Amino acid sequence: EFVAIVPGDADDEAVRRTAERLRTAVEQHAWHGLAEGLAVTVSVGAASPHEATTQQALLDLADRRLYEAKAQGRNRAVTAG
């Protein structure tokens, strides 16, 4: 797991677009250079700053959404709305 912080005042739509771009970039990357036939995907849980009152609450929300993405079948991004 890792954390990516989107700079600026990212609204829900900007966070959703960023999470989806990250997911798509990993999925479409040419991983075959590491191992023939290798396919890599990611699950993303993201949250916007306005959704929490503390940094820890924001991280906790994103983490819950990450596990929701995994439970929904992986290779997806779960964000607000």
PyMOL Python script that loads the backbone (N, CA, C, O; Angstrom):
from pymol import cmd

cmd.read_pdbstr("""\
ATOM      1  N   GLU A   1       0.840  -1.180   0.000  1.00  0.00           N
ATOM      2  CA  GLU A   1       0.000   0.000   0.000  1.00  0.00           C
ATOM      3  C   GLU A   1       0.884   1.242   0.000  1.00  0.00           C
ATOM      4  O   GLU A   1       2.005   1.229   0.508  1.00  0.00           O
ATOM      5  N   PHE A   2       0.357   2.306  -0.577  1.00  0.00           N
ATOM      6  CA  PHE A   2       1.066   3.573  -0.571  1.00  0.00           C
ATOM      7  C   PHE A   2       0.057   4.704  -0.576  1.00  0.00           C
ATOM      8  O   PHE A   2      -1.126   4.495  -0.845  1.00  0.00           O
ATOM      9  N   VAL A   3       0.524   5.881  -0.282  1.00  0.00           N
ATOM     10  CA  VAL A   3      -0.321   7.074  -0.249  1.00  0.00           C
ATOM     11  C   VAL A   3       0.142   8.011  -1.354  1.00  0.00           C
ATOM     12  O   VAL A   3       1.341   8.231  -1.527  1.00  0.00           O
ATOM     13  N   ALA A   4      -0.798   8.555  -2.091  1.00  0.00           N
ATOM     14  CA  ALA A   4      -0.518   9.598  -3.081  1.00  0.00           C
ATOM     15  C   ALA A   4      -1.322  10.827  -2.665  1.00  0.00           C
ATOM     16  O   ALA A   4      -2.526  10.737  -2.427  1.00  0.00           O
ATOM     17  N   ILE A   5      -0.662  11.952  -2.581  1.00  0.00           N
ATOM     18  CA  ILE A   5      -1.334  13.181  -2.193  1.00  0.00           C
ATOM     19  C   ILE A   5      -1.461  14.068  -3.415  1.00  0.00           C
ATOM     20  O   ILE A   5      -0.469  14.377  -4.075  1.00  0.00           O
ATOM     21  N   VAL A   6      -2.678  14.474  -3.711  1.00  0.00           N
ATOM     22  CA  VAL A   6      -2.947  15.352  -4.836  1.00  0.00           C
ATOM     23  C   VAL A   6      -2.831  16.790  -4.325  1.00  0.00           C
ATOM     24  O   VAL A   6      -3.573  17.185  -3.425  1.00  0.00           O
ATOM     25  N   PRO A   7      -1.920  17.566  -4.884  1.00  0.00           N
ATOM     26  CA  PRO A   7      -1.727  18.932  -4.385  1.00  0.00           C
ATOM     27  C   PRO A   7      -2.893  19.853  -4.724  1.00  0.00           C
ATOM     28  O   PRO A   7      -3.643  19.612  -5.670  1.00  0.00           O
ATOM     29  N   GLY A   8      -3.027  20.904  -3.939  1.00  0.00           N
ATOM     30  CA  GLY A   8      -4.061  21.899  -4.200  1.00  0.00           C
ATOM     31  C   GLY A   8      -5.383  21.529  -3.565  1.00  0.00           C
ATOM     32  O   GLY A   8      -5.472  20.591  -2.774  1.00  0.00           O
ATOM     33  N   ASP A   9      -6.388  22.267  -3.917  1.00  0.00           N
ATOM     34  CA  ASP A   9      -7.733  22.036  -3.402  1.00  0.00           C
ATOM     35  C   ASP A   9      -8.474  21.086  -4.325  1.00  0.00           C
ATOM     36  O   ASP A   9      -9.316  21.504  -5.120  1.00  0.00           O
ATOM     37  N   ALA A  10      -8.160  19.829  -4.215  1.00  0.00           N
ATOM     38  CA  ALA A  10      -8.766  18.822  -5.081  1.00  0.00           C
ATOM     39  C   ALA A  10     -10.194  18.542  -4.636  1.00  0.00           C
ATOM     40  O   ALA A  10     -10.439  18.162  -3.491  1.00  0.00           O
ATOM     41  N   ASP A  11     -11.134  18.736  -5.559  1.00  0.00           N
ATOM     42  CA  ASP A  11     -12.517  18.392  -5.252  1.00  0.00           C
ATOM     43  C   ASP A  11     -12.738  16.910  -5.555  1.00  0.00           C
ATOM     44  O   ASP A  11     -11.835  16.233  -6.046  1.00  0.00           O
ATOM     45  N   ASP A  12     -13.926  16.416  -5.264  1.00  0.00           N
ATOM     46  CA  ASP A  12     -14.212  14.988  -5.448  1.00  0.00           C
ATOM     47  C   ASP A  12     -13.952  14.530  -6.870  1.00  0.00           C
ATOM     48  O   ASP A  12     -13.406  13.446  -7.080  1.00  0.00           O
ATOM     49  N   GLU A  13     -14.332  15.334  -7.847  1.00  0.00           N
ATOM     50  CA  GLU A  13     -14.145  14.942  -9.243  1.00  0.00           C
ATOM     51  C   GLU A  13     -12.664  14.881  -9.608  1.00  0.00           C
ATOM     52  O   GLU A  13     -12.248  13.968 -10.323  1.00  0.00           O
ATOM     53  N   ALA A  14     -11.866  15.825  -9.137  1.00  0.00           N
ATOM     54  CA  ALA A  14     -10.425  15.806  -9.405  1.00  0.00           C
ATOM     55  C   ALA A  14      -9.773  14.585  -8.766  1.00  0.00           C
ATOM     56  O   ALA A  14      -8.897  13.957  -9.362  1.00  0.00           O
ATOM     57  N   VAL A  15     -10.200  14.253  -7.560  1.00  0.00           N
ATOM     58  CA  VAL A  15      -9.665  13.075  -6.881  1.00  0.00           C
ATOM     59  C   VAL A  15     -10.069  11.819  -7.638  1.00  0.00           C
ATOM     60  O   VAL A  15      -9.249  10.919  -7.821  1.00  0.00           O
ATOM     61  N   ARG A  16     -11.321  11.744  -8.082  1.00  0.00           N
ATOM     62  CA  ARG A  16     -11.780  10.579  -8.845  1.00  0.00           C
ATOM     63  C   ARG A  16     -10.980  10.416 -10.129  1.00  0.00           C
ATOM     64  O   ARG A  16     -10.543   9.312 -10.455  1.00  0.00           O
ATOM     65  N   ARG A  17     -10.784  11.523 -10.865  1.00  0.00           N
ATOM     66  CA  ARG A  17     -10.024  11.467 -12.122  1.00  0.00           C
ATOM     67  C   ARG A  17      -8.571  11.041 -11.874  1.00  0.00           C
ATOM     68  O   ARG A  17      -8.019  10.245 -12.634  1.00  0.00           O
ATOM     69  N   THR A  18      -7.972  11.558 -10.839  1.00  0.00           N
ATOM     70  CA  THR A  18      -6.585  11.207 -10.527  1.00  0.00           C
ATOM     71  C   THR A  18      -6.467   9.731 -10.164  1.00  0.00           C
ATOM     72  O   THR A  18      -5.557   9.044 -10.628  1.00  0.00           O
ATOM     73  N   ALA A  19      -7.386   9.247  -9.336  1.00  0.00           N
ATOM     74  CA  ALA A  19      -7.370   7.835  -8.949  1.00  0.00           C
ATOM     75  C   ALA A  19      -7.551   6.940 -10.167  1.00  0.00           C
ATOM     76  O   ALA A  19      -6.880   5.916 -10.292  1.00  0.00           O
ATOM     77  N   GLU A  20      -8.438   7.315 -11.050  1.00  0.00           N
ATOM     78  CA  GLU A  20      -8.681   6.510 -12.253  1.00  0.00           C
ATOM     79  C   GLU A  20      -7.485   6.558 -13.208  1.00  0.00           C
ATOM     80  O   GLU A  20      -7.152   5.546 -13.825  1.00  0.00           O
ATOM     81  N   ARG A  21      -6.841   7.712 -13.334  1.00  0.00           N
ATOM     82  CA  ARG A  21      -5.636   7.803 -14.173  1.00  0.00           C
ATOM     83  C   ARG A  21      -4.532   6.901 -13.634  1.00  0.00           C
ATOM     84  O   ARG A  21      -3.853   6.221 -14.403  1.00  0.00           O
ATOM     85  N   LEU A  22      -4.354   6.893 -12.335  1.00  0.00           N
ATOM     86  CA  LEU A  22      -3.354   6.029 -11.712  1.00  0.00           C
ATOM     87  C   LEU A  22      -3.678   4.565 -11.979  1.00  0.00           C
ATOM     88  O   LEU A  22      -2.810   3.793 -12.388  1.00  0.00           O
ATOM     89  N   ARG A  23      -4.923   4.191 -11.747  1.00  0.00           N
ATOM     90  CA  ARG A  23      -5.336   2.801 -11.968  1.00  0.00           C
ATOM     91  C   ARG A  23      -5.114   2.379 -13.409  1.00  0.00           C
ATOM     92  O   ARG A  23      -4.586   1.299 -13.673  1.00  0.00           O
ATOM     93  N   THR A  24      -5.515   3.229 -14.337  1.00  0.00           N
ATOM     94  CA  THR A  24      -5.380   2.926 -15.757  1.00  0.00           C
ATOM     95  C   THR A  24      -3.916   2.847 -16.186  1.00  0.00           C
ATOM     96  O   THR A  24      -3.542   1.969 -16.963  1.00  0.00           O
ATOM     97  N   ALA A  25      -3.092   3.760 -15.684  1.00  0.00           N
ATOM     98  CA  ALA A  25      -1.667   3.767 -16.041  1.00  0.00           C
ATOM     99  C   ALA A  25      -0.987   2.469 -15.625  1.00  0.00           C
ATOM    100  O   ALA A  25      -0.191   1.913 -16.382  1.00  0.00           O
ATOM    101  N   VAL A  26      -1.296   1.987 -14.432  1.00  0.00           N
ATOM    102  CA  VAL A  26      -0.703   0.732 -13.972  1.00  0.00           C
ATOM    103  C   VAL A  26      -1.201  -0.425 -14.820  1.00  0.00           C
ATOM    104  O   VAL A  26      -0.415  -1.284 -15.220  1.00  0.00           O
ATOM    105  N   GLU A  27      -2.478  -0.456 -15.095  1.00  0.00           N
ATOM    106  CA  GLU A  27      -3.065  -1.546 -15.880  1.00  0.00           C
ATOM    107  C   GLU A  27      -2.496  -1.591 -17.297  1.00  0.00           C
ATOM    108  O   GLU A  27      -2.277  -2.676 -17.837  1.00  0.00           O
ATOM    109  N   GLN A  28      -2.255  -0.433 -17.901  1.00  0.00           N
ATOM    110  CA  GLN A  28      -1.814  -0.370 -19.294  1.00  0.00           C
ATOM    111  C   GLN A  28      -0.294  -0.387 -19.468  1.00  0.00           C
ATOM    112  O   GLN A  28       0.198  -0.462 -20.594  1.00  0.00           O
ATOM    113  N   HIS A  29       0.448  -0.318 -18.372  1.00  0.00           N
ATOM    114  CA  HIS A  29       1.905  -0.323 -18.466  1.00  0.00           C
ATOM    115  C   HIS A  29       2.400  -1.643 -19.061  1.00  0.00           C
ATOM    116  O   HIS A  29       1.796  -2.693 -18.844  1.00  0.00           O
ATOM    117  N   ALA A  30       3.490  -1.580 -19.803  1.00  0.00           N
ATOM    118  CA  ALA A  30       4.067  -2.779 -20.425  1.00  0.00           C
ATOM    119  C   ALA A  30       4.921  -3.525 -19.400  1.00  0.00           C
ATOM    120  O   ALA A  30       6.139  -3.352 -19.362  1.00  0.00           O
ATOM    121  N   TRP A  31       4.296  -4.337 -18.589  1.00  0.00           N
ATOM    122  CA  TRP A  31       4.983  -5.077 -17.533  1.00  0.00           C
ATOM    123  C   TRP A  31       5.715  -6.294 -18.063  1.00  0.00           C
ATOM    124  O   TRP A  31       6.497  -6.903 -17.333  1.00  0.00           O
ATOM    125  N   HIS A  32       5.482  -6.666 -19.322  1.00  0.00           N
ATOM    126  CA  HIS A  32       6.066  -7.892 -19.865  1.00  0.00           C
ATOM    127  C   HIS A  32       7.594  -7.882 -19.842  1.00  0.00           C
ATOM    128  O   HIS A  32       8.215  -8.939 -19.947  1.00  0.00           O
ATOM    129  N   GLY A  33       8.210  -6.704 -19.707  1.00  0.00           N
ATOM    130  CA  GLY A  33       9.662  -6.650 -19.592  1.00  0.00           C
ATOM    131  C   GLY A  33      10.178  -7.292 -18.320  1.00  0.00           C
ATOM    132  O   GLY A  33      11.333  -7.715 -18.260  1.00  0.00           O
ATOM    133  N   LEU A  34       9.343  -7.369 -17.312  1.00  0.00           N
ATOM    134  CA  LEU A  34       9.723  -8.013 -16.055  1.00  0.00           C
ATOM    135  C   LEU A  34       9.490  -9.514 -16.097  1.00  0.00           C
ATOM    136  O   LEU A  34      10.293 -10.300 -15.596  1.00  0.00           O
ATOM    137  N   ALA A  35       8.379  -9.893 -16.703  1.00  0.00           N
ATOM    138  CA  ALA A  35       8.043 -11.309 -16.818  1.00  0.00           C
ATOM    139  C   ALA A  35       7.015 -11.464 -17.931  1.00  0.00           C
ATOM    140  O   ALA A  35       6.021 -10.739 -17.972  1.00  0.00           O
ATOM    141  N   GLU A  36       7.253 -12.391 -18.815  1.00  0.00           N
ATOM    142  CA  GLU A  36       6.351 -12.630 -19.936  1.00  0.00           C
ATOM    143  C   GLU A  36       4.934 -12.894 -19.438  1.00  0.00           C
ATOM    144  O   GLU A  36       4.718 -13.749 -18.578  1.00  0.00           O
ATOM    145  N   GLY A  37       3.962 -12.148 -19.988  1.00  0.00           N
ATOM    146  CA  GLY A  37       2.565 -12.336 -19.647  1.00  0.00           C
ATOM    147  C   GLY A  37       2.134 -11.678 -18.339  1.00  0.00           C
ATOM    148  O   GLY A  37       0.988 -11.834 -17.916  1.00  0.00           O
ATOM    149  N   LEU A  38       3.043 -10.945 -17.695  1.00  0.00           N
ATOM    150  CA  LEU A  38       2.708 -10.312 -16.423  1.00  0.00           C
ATOM    151  C   LEU A  38       1.678  -9.205 -16.616  1.00  0.00           C
ATOM    152  O   LEU A  38       1.852  -8.327 -17.461  1.00  0.00           O
ATOM    153  N   ALA A  39       0.623  -9.251 -15.842  1.00  0.00           N
ATOM    154  CA  ALA A  39      -0.395  -8.204 -15.827  1.00  0.00           C
ATOM    155  C   ALA A  39      -0.489  -7.680 -14.401  1.00  0.00           C
ATOM    156  O   ALA A  39      -0.611  -8.462 -13.458  1.00  0.00           O
ATOM    157  N   VAL A  40      -0.432  -6.371 -14.240  1.00  0.00           N
ATOM    158  CA  VAL A  40      -0.484  -5.756 -12.920  1.00  0.00           C
ATOM    159  C   VAL A  40      -1.670  -4.800 -12.874  1.00  0.00           C
ATOM    160  O   VAL A  40      -1.893  -4.032 -13.809  1.00  0.00           O
ATOM    161  N   THR A  41      -2.414  -4.852 -11.800  1.00  0.00           N
ATOM    162  CA  THR A  41      -3.519  -3.923 -11.584  1.00  0.00           C
ATOM    163  C   THR A  41      -3.429  -3.391 -10.152  1.00  0.00           C
ATOM    164  O   THR A  41      -2.705  -3.935  -9.318  1.00  0.00           O
ATOM    165  N   VAL A  42      -4.172  -2.324  -9.886  1.00  0.00           N
ATOM    166  CA  VAL A  42      -4.216  -1.766  -8.536  1.00  0.00           C
ATOM    167  C   VAL A  42      -5.656  -1.478  -8.147  1.00  0.00           C
ATOM    168  O   VAL A  42      -6.519  -1.229  -8.989  1.00  0.00           O
ATOM    169  N   SER A  43      -5.876  -1.521  -6.862  1.00  0.00           N
ATOM    170  CA  SER A  43      -7.120  -1.051  -6.281  1.00  0.00           C
ATOM    171  C   SER A  43      -6.800   0.255  -5.583  1.00  0.00           C
ATOM    172  O   SER A  43      -5.773   0.373  -4.914  1.00  0.00           O
ATOM    173  N   VAL A  44      -7.682   1.242  -5.737  1.00  0.00           N
ATOM    174  CA  VAL A  44      -7.438   2.570  -5.184  1.00  0.00           C
ATOM    175  C   VAL A  44      -8.606   2.969  -4.297  1.00  0.00           C
ATOM    176  O   VAL A  44      -9.770   2.827  -4.671  1.00  0.00           O
ATOM    177  N   GLY A  45      -8.273   3.468  -3.125  1.00  0.00           N
ATOM    178  CA  GLY A  45      -9.253   4.092  -2.246  1.00  0.00           C
ATOM    179  C   GLY A  45      -8.824   5.533  -2.072  1.00  0.00           C
ATOM    180  O   GLY A  45      -7.685   5.794  -1.685  1.00  0.00           O
ATOM    181  N   ALA A  46      -9.703   6.466  -2.347  1.00  0.00           N
ATOM    182  CA  ALA A  46      -9.329   7.879  -2.296  1.00  0.00           C
ATOM    183  C   ALA A  46     -10.366   8.685  -1.525  1.00  0.00           C
ATOM    184  O   ALA A  46     -11.544   8.333  -1.464  1.00  0.00           O
ATOM    185  N   ALA A  47      -9.889   9.773  -0.942  1.00  0.00           N
ATOM    186  CA  ALA A  47     -10.766  10.669  -0.189  1.00  0.00           C
ATOM    187  C   ALA A  47     -10.327  12.102  -0.441  1.00  0.00           C
ATOM    188  O   ALA A  47      -9.150  12.370  -0.683  1.00  0.00           O
ATOM    189  N   SER A  48     -11.277  13.010  -0.382  1.00  0.00           N
ATOM    190  CA  SER A  48     -11.022  14.440  -0.574  1.00  0.00           C
ATOM    191  C   SER A  48     -10.873  15.115   0.785  1.00  0.00           C
ATOM    192  O   SER A  48     -11.498  14.687   1.756  1.00  0.00           O
ATOM    193  N   PRO A  49     -10.057  16.159   0.869  1.00  0.00           N
ATOM    194  CA  PRO A  49      -9.804  16.835   2.147  1.00  0.00           C
ATOM    195  C   PRO A  49     -11.071  17.288   2.881  1.00  0.00           C
ATOM    196  O   PRO A  49     -11.109  17.275   4.111  1.00  0.00           O
ATOM    197  N   HIS A  50     -12.091  17.682   2.149  1.00  0.00           N
ATOM    198  CA  HIS A  50     -13.314  18.179   2.799  1.00  0.00           C
ATOM    199  C   HIS A  50     -14.115  17.072   3.485  1.00  0.00           C
ATOM    200  O   HIS A  50     -15.064  17.359   4.215  1.00  0.00           O
ATOM    201  N   GLU A  51     -13.740  15.810   3.257  1.00  0.00           N
ATOM    202  CA  GLU A  51     -14.489  14.691   3.829  1.00  0.00           C
ATOM    203  C   GLU A  51     -14.071  14.344   5.253  1.00  0.00           C
ATOM    204  O   GLU A  51     -14.699  13.495   5.887  1.00  0.00           O
ATOM    205  N   ALA A  52     -13.038  14.974   5.762  1.00  0.00           N
ATOM    206  CA  ALA A  52     -12.556  14.629   7.099  1.00  0.00           C
ATOM    207  C   ALA A  52     -12.039  15.872   7.806  1.00  0.00           C
ATOM    208  O   ALA A  52     -11.654  16.856   7.174  1.00  0.00           O
ATOM    209  N   THR A  53     -12.040  15.804   9.125  1.00  0.00           N
ATOM    210  CA  THR A  53     -11.592  16.961   9.904  1.00  0.00           C
ATOM    211  C   THR A  53     -10.137  16.847  10.341  1.00  0.00           C
ATOM    212  O   THR A  53      -9.540  17.834  10.772  1.00  0.00           O
ATOM    213  N   THR A  54      -9.559  15.647  10.232  1.00  0.00           N
ATOM    214  CA  THR A  54      -8.145  15.469  10.575  1.00  0.00           C
ATOM    215  C   THR A  54      -7.457  14.664   9.483  1.00  0.00           C
ATOM    216  O   THR A  54      -8.108  13.993   8.683  1.00  0.00           O
ATOM    217  N   GLN A  55      -6.135  14.741   9.463  1.00  0.00           N
ATOM    218  CA  GLN A  55      -5.367  13.959   8.494  1.00  0.00           C
ATOM    219  C   GLN A  55      -5.581  12.465   8.720  1.00  0.00           C
ATOM    220  O   GLN A  55      -5.705  11.699   7.764  1.00  0.00           O
ATOM    221  N   GLN A  56      -5.624  12.056   9.979  1.00  0.00           N
ATOM    222  CA  GLN A  56      -5.818  10.635  10.277  1.00  0.00           C
ATOM    223  C   GLN A  56      -7.183  10.160   9.796  1.00  0.00           C
ATOM    224  O   GLN A  56      -7.301   9.066   9.244  1.00  0.00           O
ATOM    225  N   ALA A  57      -8.204  10.968  10.000  1.00  0.00           N
ATOM    226  CA  ALA A  57      -9.545  10.598   9.535  1.00  0.00           C
ATOM    227  C   ALA A  57      -9.578  10.490   8.016  1.00  0.00           C
ATOM    228  O   ALA A  57     -10.260   9.623   7.471  1.00  0.00           O
ATOM    229  N   LEU A  58      -8.849  11.362   7.330  1.00  0.00           N
ATOM    230  CA  LEU A  58      -8.779  11.321   5.861  1.00  0.00           C
ATOM    231  C   LEU A  58      -8.095  10.039   5.397  1.00  0.00           C
ATOM    232  O   LEU A  58      -8.567   9.381   4.470  1.00  0.00           O
ATOM    233  N   LEU A  59      -6.986   9.684   6.041  1.00  0.00           N
ATOM    234  CA  LEU A  59      -6.298   8.441   5.696  1.00  0.00           C
ATOM    235  C   LEU A  59      -7.165   7.224   5.997  1.00  0.00           C
ATOM    236  O   LEU A  59      -7.197   6.271   5.218  1.00  0.00           O
ATOM    237  N   ASP A  60      -7.862   7.257   7.119  1.00  0.00           N
ATOM    238  CA  ASP A  60      -8.748   6.143   7.473  1.00  0.00           C
ATOM    239  C   ASP A  60      -9.857   5.959   6.445  1.00  0.00           C
ATOM    240  O   ASP A  60     -10.187   4.830   6.082  1.00  0.00           O
ATOM    241  N   LEU A  61     -10.430   7.054   5.978  1.00  0.00           N
ATOM    242  CA  LEU A  61     -11.488   6.993   4.972  1.00  0.00           C
ATOM    243  C   LEU A  61     -10.951   6.413   3.662  1.00  0.00           C
ATOM    244  O   LEU A  61     -11.580   5.544   3.058  1.00  0.00           O
ATOM    245  N   ALA A  62      -9.797   6.892   3.231  1.00  0.00           N
ATOM    246  CA  ALA A  62      -9.196   6.360   2.001  1.00  0.00           C
ATOM    247  C   ALA A  62      -8.888   4.872   2.158  1.00  0.00           C
ATOM    248  O   ALA A  62      -9.074   4.100   1.218  1.00  0.00           O
ATOM    249  N   ASP A  63      -8.422   4.470   3.329  1.00  0.00           N
ATOM    250  CA  ASP A  63      -8.109   3.060   3.584  1.00  0.00           C
ATOM    251  C   ASP A  63      -9.373   2.202   3.530  1.00  0.00           C
ATOM    252  O   ASP A  63      -9.359   1.113   2.956  1.00  0.00           O
ATOM    253  N   ARG A  64     -10.457   2.683   4.121  1.00  0.00           N
ATOM    254  CA  ARG A  64     -11.728   1.940   4.046  1.00  0.00           C
ATOM    255  C   ARG A  64     -12.170   1.774   2.592  1.00  0.00           C
ATOM    256  O   ARG A  64     -12.654   0.713   2.196  1.00  0.00           O
ATOM    257  N   ARG A  65     -12.001   2.817   1.820  1.00  0.00           N
ATOM    258  CA  ARG A  65     -12.388   2.743   0.402  1.00  0.00           C
ATOM    259  C   ARG A  65     -11.474   1.799  -0.377  1.00  0.00           C
ATOM    260  O   ARG A  65     -11.923   1.144  -1.318  1.00  0.00           O
ATOM    261  N   LEU A  66     -10.201   1.720   0.004  1.00  0.00           N
ATOM    262  CA  LEU A  66      -9.295   0.768  -0.635  1.00  0.00           C
ATOM    263  C   LEU A  66      -9.808  -0.653  -0.428  1.00  0.00           C
ATOM    264  O   LEU A  66      -9.865  -1.442  -1.371  1.00  0.00           O
ATOM    265  N   TYR A  67     -10.177  -0.974   0.798  1.00  0.00           N
ATOM    266  CA  TYR A  67     -10.683  -2.317   1.066  1.00  0.00           C
ATOM    267  C   TYR A  67     -12.025  -2.563   0.389  1.00  0.00           C
ATOM    268  O   TYR A  67     -12.337  -3.695   0.020  1.00  0.00           O
ATOM    269  N   GLU A  68     -12.813  -1.519   0.226  1.00  0.00           N
ATOM    270  CA  GLU A  68     -14.068  -1.643  -0.530  1.00  0.00           C
ATOM    271  C   GLU A  68     -13.764  -1.967  -1.992  1.00  0.00           C
ATOM    272  O   GLU A  68     -14.430  -2.809  -2.593  1.00  0.00           O
ATOM    273  N   ALA A  69     -12.768  -1.305  -2.561  1.00  0.00           N
ATOM    274  CA  ALA A  69     -12.378  -1.582  -3.951  1.00  0.00           C
ATOM    275  C   ALA A  69     -11.924  -3.028  -4.105  1.00  0.00           C
ATOM    276  O   ALA A  69     -12.283  -3.696  -5.074  1.00  0.00           O
ATOM    277  N   LYS A  70     -11.146  -3.502  -3.160  1.00  0.00           N
ATOM    278  CA  LYS A  70     -10.691  -4.895  -3.214  1.00  0.00           C
ATOM    279  C   LYS A  70     -11.869  -5.853  -3.099  1.00  0.00           C
ATOM    280  O   LYS A  70     -11.913  -6.865  -3.798  1.00  0.00           O
ATOM    281  N   ALA A  71     -12.818  -5.546  -2.229  1.00  0.00           N
ATOM    282  CA  ALA A  71     -13.979  -6.406  -2.031  1.00  0.00           C
ATOM    283  C   ALA A  71     -14.876  -6.432  -3.268  1.00  0.00           C
ATOM    284  O   ALA A  71     -15.578  -7.415  -3.509  1.00  0.00           O
ATOM    285  N   GLN A  72     -14.851  -5.355  -4.051  1.00  0.00           N
ATOM    286  CA  GLN A  72     -15.682  -5.276  -5.258  1.00  0.00           C
ATOM    287  C   GLN A  72     -15.047  -5.989  -6.447  1.00  0.00           C
ATOM    288  O   GLN A  72     -15.631  -6.013  -7.531  1.00  0.00           O
ATOM    289  N   GLY A  73     -13.893  -6.555  -6.270  1.00  0.00           N
ATOM    290  CA  GLY A  73     -13.287  -7.327  -7.345  1.00  0.00           C
ATOM    291  C   GLY A  73     -11.933  -6.829  -7.801  1.00  0.00           C
ATOM    292  O   GLY A  73     -11.388  -7.349  -8.775  1.00  0.00           O
ATOM    293  N   ARG A  74     -11.380  -5.853  -7.139  1.00  0.00           N
ATOM    294  CA  ARG A  74     -10.045  -5.327  -7.439  1.00  0.00           C
ATOM    295  C   ARG A  74     -10.011  -4.577  -8.764  1.00  0.00           C
ATOM    296  O   ARG A  74     -10.999  -4.538  -9.497  1.00  0.00           O
ATOM    297  N   ASN A  75      -8.854  -3.981  -9.059  1.00  0.00           N
ATOM    298  CA  ASN A  75      -8.637  -3.174 -10.260  1.00  0.00           C
ATOM    299  C   ASN A  75      -9.739  -2.138 -10.454  1.00  0.00           C
ATOM    300  O   ASN A  75     -10.354  -2.041 -11.516  1.00  0.00           O
ATOM    301  N   ARG A  76      -9.965  -1.374  -9.399  1.00  0.00           N
ATOM    302  CA  ARG A  76     -10.959  -0.309  -9.465  1.00  0.00           C
ATOM    303  C   ARG A  76     -10.591   0.772  -8.481  1.00  0.00           C
ATOM    304  O   ARG A  76      -9.777   0.571  -7.580  1.00  0.00           O
ATOM    305  N   ALA A  77     -11.204   1.915  -8.669  1.00  0.00           N
ATOM    306  CA  ALA A  77     -11.003   3.055  -7.776  1.00  0.00           C
ATOM    307  C   ALA A  77     -12.330   3.365  -7.093  1.00  0.00           C
ATOM    308  O   ALA A  77     -13.365   3.497  -7.746  1.00  0.00           O
ATOM    309  N   VAL A  78     -12.281   3.479  -5.770  1.00  0.00           N
ATOM    310  CA  VAL A  78     -13.459   3.867  -5.009  1.00  0.00           C
ATOM    311  C   VAL A  78     -13.179   5.226  -4.385  1.00  0.00           C
ATOM    312  O   VAL A  78     -12.221   5.401  -3.632  1.00  0.00           O
ATOM    313  N   THR A  79     -14.040   6.183  -4.717  1.00  0.00           N
ATOM    314  CA  THR A  79     -13.914   7.548  -4.229  1.00  0.00           C
ATOM    315  C   THR A  79     -15.290   8.013  -3.774  1.00  0.00           C
ATOM    316  O   THR A  79     -16.263   7.263  -3.844  1.00  0.00           O
ATOM    317  N   ALA A  80     -15.363   9.247  -3.310  1.00  0.00           N
ATOM    318  CA  ALA A  80     -16.675   9.827  -2.952  1.00  0.00           C
ATOM    319  C   ALA A  80     -17.513   9.934  -4.225  1.00  0.00           C
ATOM    320  O   ALA A  80     -17.016  10.348  -5.273  1.00  0.00           O
ATOM    321  N   GLY A  81     -18.771   9.562  -4.127  1.00  0.00           N
ATOM    322  CA  GLY A  81     -19.669   9.717  -5.280  1.00  0.00           C
ATOM    323  C   GLY A  81     -19.237   8.916  -6.390  1.00  0.00           C
ATOM    324  O   GLY A  81     -19.875   8.925  -7.443  1.00  0.00           O
TER     325      GLY A  81
END
""", "prot")
cmd.dss("prot")
cmd.show_as("cartoon", "prot")
cmd.util.cbc("prot")
cmd.orient("prot")
